[in-house]
Amino acid sequence: MIRCYSVVVPTTPKRRFCLWIPLLLVWVLLLPLVLLLAPLVFVACLAVGVDPLRGVAAYWQLFNALRGLQLEVDDPGGQIRIT
């Protein structure tokens, strides 16, 4: 199942600009960055004295807790809604 998130940016009161972002595409684009940063995170955990596996587990729990998050930002000059 591919999840899509929508970013709605109203341009005028009558028109809306809607952009669909497939989550799979975001993961594919972020994968090289994650693979490059993994050794640095491992070294940083060892330097601070944190078990790297527990650190990764904590971040995994944090990202799983963000499931279903809805973010709304209101600005007097405009409005952007990410769902």
Backbone atoms as SQL, in Angstrom:
CREATE TABLE atoms (id INTEGER PRIMARY KEY, chain TEXT, resi INTEGER, resn TEXT, atom TEXT, x REAL, y REAL, z REAL);
INSERT INTO atoms VALUES
  (1, 'A', 1, 'MET', 'N', 0.837, -1.182, 0.000),
  (2, 'A', 1, 'MET', 'CA', 0.000, 0.000, 0.000),
  (3, 'A', 1, 'MET', 'C', 0.882, 1.245, 0.000),
  (4, 'A', 2, 'ILE', 'N', 0.656, 2.113, -0.934),
  (5, 'A', 2, 'ILE', 'CA', 1.420, 3.353, -1.036),
  (6, 'A', 2, 'ILE', 'C', 0.608, 4.471, -0.398),
  (7, 'A', 3, 'ARG', 'N', 1.209, 5.127, 0.579),
  (8, 'A', 3, 'ARG', 'CA', 0.551, 6.252, 1.223),
  (9, 'A', 3, 'ARG', 'C', 0.947, 7.526, 0.521),
  (10, 'A', 4, 'CYS', 'N', 0.010, 8.419, 0.378),
  (11, 'A', 4, 'CYS', 'CA', 0.271, 9.728, -0.210),
  (12, 'A', 4, 'CYS', 'C', -0.142, 10.805, 0.784),
  (13, 'A', 5, 'TYR', 'N', 0.654, 11.817, 0.862),
  (14, 'A', 5, 'TYR', 'CA', 0.335, 12.959, 1.692),
  (15, 'A', 5, 'TYR', 'C', 0.055, 14.134, 0.764),
  (16, 'A', 6, 'SER', 'N', -0.857, 14.967, 1.167),
  (17, 'A', 6, 'SER', 'CA', -1.171, 16.111, 0.328),
  (18, 'A', 6, 'SER', 'C', -0.699, 17.391, 0.996),
  (19, 'A', 7, 'VAL', 'N', -0.187, 18.270, 0.194),
  (20, 'A', 7, 'VAL', 'CA', 0.210, 19.595, 0.636),
  (21, 'A', 7, 'VAL', 'C', -0.678, 20.571, -0.118),
  (22, 'A', 8, 'VAL', 'N', -1.510, 21.309, 0.609),
  (23, 'A', 8, 'VAL', 'CA', -2.461, 22.231, -0.008),
  (24, 'A', 8, 'VAL', 'C', -1.996, 23.651, 0.262),
  (25, 'A', 9, 'VAL', 'N', -1.782, 24.403, -0.802),
  (26, 'A', 9, 'VAL', 'CA', -1.387, 25.803, -0.693),
  (27, 'A', 9, 'VAL', 'C', -2.384, 26.620, -1.493),
  (28, 'A', 10, 'PRO', 'N', -3.319, 27.296, -0.816),
  (29, 'A', 10, 'PRO', 'CA', -4.281, 28.100, -1.570),
  (30, 'A', 10, 'PRO', 'C', -3.587, 29.290, -2.226),
  (31, 'A', 11, 'THR', 'N', -3.817, 29.465, -3.521),
  (32, 'A', 11, 'THR', 'CA', -3.214, 30.589, -4.227),
  (33, 'A', 11, 'THR', 'C', -4.135, 31.803, -4.214),
  (34, 'A', 12, 'THR', 'N', -5.397, 31.589, -4.407),
  (35, 'A', 12, 'THR', 'CA', -6.402, 32.637, -4.318),
  (36, 'A', 12, 'THR', 'C', -7.616, 32.031, -3.618),
  (37, 'A', 13, 'PRO', 'N', -8.564, 32.838, -3.209),
  (38, 'A', 13, 'PRO', 'CA', -9.735, 32.258, -2.559),
  (39, 'A', 13, 'PRO', 'C', -10.507, 31.272, -3.438),
  (40, 'A', 14, 'LYS', 'N', -10.415, 31.382, -4.755),
  (41, 'A', 14, 'LYS', 'CA', -11.188, 30.511, -5.633),
  (42, 'A', 14, 'LYS', 'C', -10.388, 29.299, -6.117),
  (43, 'A', 15, 'ARG', 'N', -9.059, 29.416, -6.163),
  (44, 'A', 15, 'ARG', 'CA', -8.230, 28.340, -6.700),
  (45, 'A', 15, 'ARG', 'C', -7.383, 27.731, -5.595),
  (46, 'A', 16, 'ARG', 'N', -7.126, 26.396, -5.717),
  (47, 'A', 16, 'ARG', 'CA', -6.244, 25.723, -4.779),
  (48, 'A', 16, 'ARG', 'C', -5.179, 24.970, -5.570),
  (49, 'A', 17, 'PHE', 'N', -3.981, 24.968, -5.043),
  (50, 'A', 17, 'PHE', 'CA', -2.888, 24.207, -5.620),
  (51, 'A', 17, 'PHE', 'C', -2.635, 23.016, -4.710),
  (52, 'A', 18, 'CYS', 'N', -2.792, 21.801, -5.226),
  (53, 'A', 18, 'CYS', 'CA', -2.653, 20.592, -4.430),
  (54, 'A', 18, 'CYS', 'C', -1.539, 19.733, -5.015),
  (55, 'A', 19, 'LEU', 'N', -0.614, 19.302, -4.185),
  (56, 'A', 19, 'LEU', 'CA', 0.515, 18.497, -4.612),
  (57, 'A', 19, 'LEU', 'C', 0.504, 17.197, -3.824),
  (58, 'A', 20, 'TRP', 'N', 0.438, 16.059, -4.526),
  (59, 'A', 20, 'TRP', 'CA', 0.453, 14.755, -3.871),
  (60, 'A', 20, 'TRP', 'C', 1.880, 14.233, -3.827),
  (61, 'A', 21, 'ILE', 'N', 2.317, 13.811, -2.654),
  (62, 'A', 21, 'ILE', 'CA', 3.668, 13.299, -2.475),
  (63, 'A', 21, 'ILE', 'C', 3.567, 11.822, -2.073),
  (64, 'A', 22, 'PRO', 'N', 3.923, 10.903, -2.967),
  (65, 'A', 22, 'PRO', 'CA', 3.886, 9.489, -2.588),
  (66, 'A', 22, 'PRO', 'C', 4.976, 9.184, -1.557),
  (67, 'A', 23, 'LEU', 'N', 4.587, 8.520, -0.489),
  (68, 'A', 23, 'LEU', 'CA', 5.523, 8.227, 0.587),
  (69, 'A', 23, 'LEU', 'C', 6.651, 7.304, 0.120),
  (70, 'A', 24, 'LEU', 'N', 6.365, 6.381, -0.794),
  (71, 'A', 24, 'LEU', 'CA', 7.398, 5.488, -1.296),
  (72, 'A', 24, 'LEU', 'C', 8.508, 6.272, -1.993),
  (73, 'A', 25, 'LEU', 'N', 8.151, 7.295, -2.746),
  (74, 'A', 25, 'LEU', 'CA', 9.150, 8.123, -3.417),
  (75, 'A', 25, 'LEU', 'C', 10.029, 8.845, -2.398),
  (76, 'A', 26, 'VAL', 'N', 9.438, 9.321, -1.321),
  (77, 'A', 26, 'VAL', 'CA', 10.210, 10.000, -0.272),
  (78, 'A', 26, 'VAL', 'C', 11.206, 9.029, 0.354),
  (79, 'A', 27, 'TRP', 'N', 10.769, 7.797, 0.646),
  (80, 'A', 27, 'TRP', 'CA', 11.663, 6.802, 1.241),
  (81, 'A', 27, 'TRP', 'C', 12.809, 6.465, 0.297),
  (82, 'A', 28, 'VAL', 'N', 12.530, 6.317, -0.993),
  (83, 'A', 28, 'VAL', 'CA', 13.580, 5.989, -1.963),
  (84, 'A', 28, 'VAL', 'C', 14.595, 7.124, -2.048),
  (85, 'A', 29, 'LEU', 'N', 14.140, 8.358, -1.973),
  (86, 'A', 29, 'LEU', 'CA', 15.058, 9.493, -2.034),
  (87, 'A', 29, 'LEU', 'C', 15.884, 9.643, -0.763),
  (88, 'A', 30, 'LEU', 'N', 15.323, 9.255, 0.380),
  (89, 'A', 30, 'LEU', 'CA', 16.040, 9.390, 1.647),
  (90, 'A', 30, 'LEU', 'C', 16.969, 8.217, 1.953),
  (91, 'A', 31, 'LEU', 'N', 16.796, 7.089, 1.281),
  (92, 'A', 31, 'LEU', 'CA', 17.597, 5.903, 1.577),
  (93, 'A', 31, 'LEU', 'C', 19.107, 6.137, 1.421),
  (94, 'A', 32, 'PRO', 'N', 19.601, 6.768, 0.353),
  (95, 'A', 32, 'PRO', 'CA', 21.056, 6.999, 0.270),
  (96, 'A', 32, 'PRO', 'C', 21.570, 7.890, 1.403),
  (97, 'A', 33, 'LEU', 'N', 20.804, 8.873, 1.784),
  (98, 'A', 33, 'LEU', 'CA', 21.220, 9.744, 2.884),
  (99, 'A', 33, 'LEU', 'C', 21.307, 8.972, 4.194),
  (100, 'A', 34, 'VAL', 'N', 20.340, 8.111, 4.440),
  (101, 'A', 34, 'VAL', 'CA', 20.343, 7.303, 5.662),
  (102, 'A', 34, 'VAL', 'C', 21.540, 6.367, 5.677),
  (103, 'A', 35, 'LEU', 'N', 21.839, 5.753, 4.547),
  (104, 'A', 35, 'LEU', 'CA', 22.979, 4.834, 4.488),
  (105, 'A', 35, 'LEU', 'C', 24.311, 5.559, 4.685),
  (106, 'A', 36, 'LEU', 'N', 24.402, 6.792, 4.206),
  (107, 'A', 36, 'LEU', 'CA', 25.633, 7.555, 4.397),
  (108, 'A', 36, 'LEU', 'C', 25.795, 8.045, 5.835),
  (109, 'A', 37, 'LEU', 'N', 24.698, 8.355, 6.490),
  (110, 'A', 37, 'LEU', 'CA', 24.767, 8.890, 7.853),
  (111, 'A', 37, 'LEU', 'C', 24.812, 7.816, 8.930),
  (112, 'A', 38, 'ALA', 'N', 24.506, 6.571, 8.596),
  (113, 'A', 38, 'ALA', 'CA', 24.460, 5.499, 9.596),
  (114, 'A', 38, 'ALA', 'C', 25.791, 5.319, 10.334),
  (115, 'A', 39, 'PRO', 'N', 26.935, 5.284, 9.644),
  (116, 'A', 39, 'PRO', 'CA', 28.198, 5.155, 10.401),
  (117, 'A', 39, 'PRO', 'C', 28.469, 6.342, 11.322),
  (118, 'A', 40, 'LEU', 'N', 28.081, 7.544, 10.878),
  (119, 'A', 40, 'LEU', 'CA', 28.293, 8.718, 11.740),
  (120, 'A', 40, 'LEU', 'C', 27.439, 8.653, 12.998),
  (121, 'A', 41, 'VAL', 'N', 26.230, 8.175, 12.865),
  (122, 'A', 41, 'VAL', 'CA', 25.347, 8.026, 14.027),
  (123, 'A', 41, 'VAL', 'C', 25.924, 6.985, 14.975),
  (124, 'A', 42, 'PHE', 'N', 26.434, 5.897, 14.426),
  (125, 'A', 42, 'PHE', 'CA', 27.038, 4.845, 15.240),
  (126, 'A', 42, 'PHE', 'C', 28.216, 5.390, 16.039),
  (127, 'A', 43, 'VAL', 'N', 29.105, 6.139, 15.380),
  (128, 'A', 43, 'VAL', 'CA', 30.270, 6.719, 16.061),
  (129, 'A', 43, 'VAL', 'C', 29.831, 7.747, 17.103),
  (130, 'A', 44, 'ALA', 'N', 28.828, 8.559, 16.781),
  (131, 'A', 44, 'ALA', 'CA', 28.345, 9.565, 17.735),
  (132, 'A', 44, 'ALA', 'C', 27.748, 8.893, 18.972),
  (133, 'A', 45, 'CYS', 'N', 27.017, 7.815, 18.778),
  (134, 'A', 45, 'CYS', 'CA', 26.460, 7.088, 19.934),
  (135, 'A', 45, 'CYS', 'C', 27.572, 6.543, 20.814),
  (136, 'A', 46, 'LEU', 'N', 28.604, 5.986, 20.204),
  (137, 'A', 46, 'LEU', 'CA', 29.721, 5.457, 20.990),
  (138, 'A', 46, 'LEU', 'C', 30.481, 6.579, 21.702),
  (139, 'A', 47, 'ALA', 'N', 30.611, 7.735, 21.055),
  (140, 'A', 47, 'ALA', 'CA', 31.326, 8.855, 21.661),
  (141, 'A', 47, 'ALA', 'C', 30.578, 9.405, 22.872),
  (142, 'A', 48, 'VAL', 'N', 29.252, 9.399, 22.813),
  (143, 'A', 48, 'VAL', 'CA', 28.450, 9.932, 23.921),
  (144, 'A', 48, 'VAL', 'C', 28.254, 8.882, 25.013),
  (145, 'A', 49, 'GLY', 'N', 28.423, 7.623, 24.653),
  (146, 'A', 49, 'GLY', 'CA', 28.262, 6.563, 25.640),
  (147, 'A', 49, 'GLY', 'C', 26.882, 5.920, 25.621),
  (148, 'A', 50, 'VAL', 'N', 26.197, 6.013, 24.489),
  (149, 'A', 50, 'VAL', 'CA', 24.869, 5.411, 24.336),
  (150, 'A', 50, 'VAL', 'C', 25.009, 4.167, 23.470),
  (151, 'A', 51, 'ASP', 'N', 24.335, 3.086, 23.866),
  (152, 'A', 51, 'ASP', 'CA', 24.337, 1.880, 23.051),
  (153, 'A', 51, 'ASP', 'C', 23.663, 2.195, 21.716),
  (154, 'A', 52, 'PRO', 'N', 24.351, 1.980, 20.567),
  (155, 'A', 52, 'PRO', 'CA', 23.773, 2.337, 19.267),
  (156, 'A', 52, 'PRO', 'C', 22.456, 1.623, 18.972),
  (157, 'A', 53, 'LEU', 'N', 22.303, 0.387, 19.385),
  (158, 'A', 53, 'LEU', 'CA', 21.053, -0.323, 19.133),
  (159, 'A', 53, 'LEU', 'C', 19.890, 0.281, 19.920),
  (160, 'A', 54, 'ARG', 'N', 20.157, 0.714, 21.147),
  (161, 'A', 54, 'ARG', 'CA', 19.102, 1.368, 21.925),
  (162, 'A', 54, 'ARG', 'C', 18.762, 2.739, 21.343),
  (163, 'A', 55, 'GLY', 'N', 19.767, 3.433, 20.809),
  (164, 'A', 55, 'GLY', 'CA', 19.512, 4.726, 20.172),
  (165, 'A', 55, 'GLY', 'C', 18.653, 4.582, 18.933),
  (166, 'A', 56, 'VAL', 'N', 18.956, 3.588, 18.102),
  (167, 'A', 56, 'VAL', 'CA', 18.153, 3.343, 16.898),
  (168, 'A', 56, 'VAL', 'C', 16.742, 2.926, 17.291),
  (169, 'A', 57, 'ALA', 'N', 16.625, 2.091, 18.333),
  (170, 'A', 57, 'ALA', 'CA', 15.294, 1.660, 18.798),
  (171, 'A', 57, 'ALA', 'C', 14.476, 2.851, 19.293),
  (172, 'A', 58, 'ALA', 'N', 15.124, 3.796, 19.970),
  (173, 'A', 58, 'ALA', 'CA', 14.407, 4.978, 20.456),
  (174, 'A', 58, 'ALA', 'C', 13.899, 5.825, 19.301),
  (175, 'A', 59, 'TYR', 'N', 14.723, 6.011, 18.252),
  (176, 'A', 59, 'TYR', 'CA', 14.275, 6.777, 17.086),
  (177, 'A', 59, 'TYR', 'C', 13.165, 6.051, 16.339),
  (178, 'A', 60, 'TRP', 'N', 13.252, 4.728, 16.259),
  (179, 'A', 60, 'TRP', 'CA', 12.208, 3.948, 15.606),
  (180, 'A', 60, 'TRP', 'C', 10.871, 4.120, 16.338),
  (181, 'A', 61, 'GLN', 'N', 10.903, 4.088, 17.664),
  (182, 'A', 61, 'GLN', 'CA', 9.687, 4.295, 18.453),
  (183, 'A', 61, 'GLN', 'C', 9.148, 5.705, 18.252),
  (184, 'A', 62, 'LEU', 'N', 10.034, 6.674, 18.155),
  (185, 'A', 62, 'LEU', 'CA', 9.606, 8.053, 17.936),
  (186, 'A', 62, 'LEU', 'C', 8.897, 8.198, 16.594),
  (187, 'A', 63, 'PHE', 'N', 9.466, 7.644, 15.530),
  (188, 'A', 63, 'PHE', 'CA', 8.847, 7.749, 14.214),
  (189, 'A', 63, 'PHE', 'C', 7.543, 6.977, 14.135),
  (190, 'A', 64, 'ASN', 'N', 7.443, 5.849, 14.826),
  (191, 'A', 64, 'ASN', 'CA', 6.187, 5.108, 14.857),
  (192, 'A', 64, 'ASN', 'C', 5.108, 5.863, 15.621),
  (193, 'A', 65, 'ALA', 'N', 5.508, 6.657, 16.606),
  (194, 'A', 65, 'ALA', 'CA', 4.537, 7.433, 17.367),
  (195, 'A', 65, 'ALA', 'C', 3.973, 8.598, 16.557),
  (196, 'A', 66, 'LEU', 'N', 4.662, 9.003, 15.485),
  (197, 'A', 66, 'LEU', 'CA', 4.211, 10.120, 14.661),
  (198, 'A', 66, 'LEU', 'C', 3.161, 9.717, 13.637),
  (199, 'A', 67, 'ARG', 'N', 2.838, 8.416, 13.571),
  (200, 'A', 67, 'ARG', 'CA', 1.846, 7.946, 12.596),
  (201, 'A', 67, 'ARG', 'C', 0.499, 8.613, 12.881),
  (202, 'A', 68, 'GLY', 'N', -0.130, 9.117, 11.862),
  (203, 'A', 68, 'GLY', 'CA', -1.436, 9.744, 12.016),
  (204, 'A', 68, 'GLY', 'C', -1.364, 11.210, 12.421),
  (205, 'A', 69, 'LEU', 'N', -0.165, 11.760, 12.489),
  (206, 'A', 69, 'LEU', 'CA', -0.007, 13.166, 12.865),
  (207, 'A', 69, 'LEU', 'C', -0.561, 14.069, 11.772),
  (208, 'A', 70, 'GLN', 'N', -1.348, 15.041, 12.166),
  (209, 'A', 70, 'GLN', 'CA', -1.846, 16.046, 11.236),
  (210, 'A', 70, 'GLN', 'C', -1.317, 17.402, 11.680),
  (211, 'A', 71, 'LEU', 'N', -0.763, 18.129, 10.731),
  (212, 'A', 71, 'LEU', 'CA', -0.134, 19.404, 11.009),
  (213, 'A', 71, 'LEU', 'C', -0.855, 20.490, 10.244),
  (214, 'A', 72, 'GLU', 'N', -1.298, 21.509, 10.951),
  (215, 'A', 72, 'GLU', 'CA', -1.930, 22.656, 10.301),
  (216, 'A', 72, 'GLU', 'C', -1.196, 23.918, 10.732),
  (217, 'A', 73, 'VAL', 'N', -0.849, 24.725, 9.750),
  (218, 'A', 73, 'VAL', 'CA', -0.152, 25.978, 10.006),
  (219, 'A', 73, 'VAL', 'C', -1.012, 27.102, 9.446),
  (220, 'A', 74, 'ASP', 'N', -1.376, 28.028, 10.284),
  (221, 'A', 74, 'ASP', 'CA', -2.147, 29.194, 9.845),
  (222, 'A', 74, 'ASP', 'C', -1.273, 30.441, 9.959),
  (223, 'A', 75, 'ASP', 'N', -1.293, 31.212, 8.920),
  (224, 'A', 75, 'ASP', 'CA', -0.539, 32.442, 8.860),
  (225, 'A', 75, 'ASP', 'C', -1.483, 33.527, 8.360),
  (226, 'A', 76, 'PRO', 'N', -1.427, 34.735, 8.909),
  (227, 'A', 76, 'PRO', 'CA', -2.322, 35.782, 8.421),
  (228, 'A', 76, 'PRO', 'C', -2.190, 36.034, 6.927),
  (229, 'A', 77, 'GLY', 'N', -1.012, 35.832, 6.369),
  (230, 'A', 77, 'GLY', 'CA', -0.799, 36.072, 4.951),
  (231, 'A', 77, 'GLY', 'C', -1.194, 34.891, 4.067),
  (232, 'A', 78, 'GLY', 'N', -1.361, 33.742, 4.629),
  (233, 'A', 78, 'GLY', 'CA', -1.696, 32.560, 3.838),
  (234, 'A', 78, 'GLY', 'C', -1.934, 31.376, 4.743),
  (235, 'A', 79, 'GLN', 'N', -2.262, 30.251, 4.143),
  (236, 'A', 79, 'GLN', 'CA', -2.546, 29.059, 4.936),
  (237, 'A', 79, 'GLN', 'C', -1.974, 27.840, 4.203),
  (238, 'A', 80, 'ILE', 'N', -1.290, 27.001, 4.971),
  (239, 'A', 80, 'ILE', 'CA', -0.748, 25.757, 4.429),
  (240, 'A', 80, 'ILE', 'C', -1.216, 24.628, 5.335),
  (241, 'A', 81, 'ARG', 'N', -1.768, 23.579, 4.731),
  (242, 'A', 81, 'ARG', 'CA', -2.243, 22.441, 5.506),
  (243, 'A', 81, 'ARG', 'C', -1.555, 21.181, 4.974),
  (244, 'A', 82, 'ILE', 'N', -0.934, 20.409, 5.869),
  (245, 'A', 82, 'ILE', 'CA', -0.296, 19.138, 5.508),
  (246, 'A', 82, 'ILE', 'C', -1.037, 18.039, 6.236),
  (247, 'A', 83, 'THR', 'N', -1.628, 17.110, 5.479),
  (248, 'A', 83, 'THR', 'CA', -2.354, 16.000, 6.109),
  (249, 'A', 83, 'THR', 'C', -1.852, 14.693, 5.552);
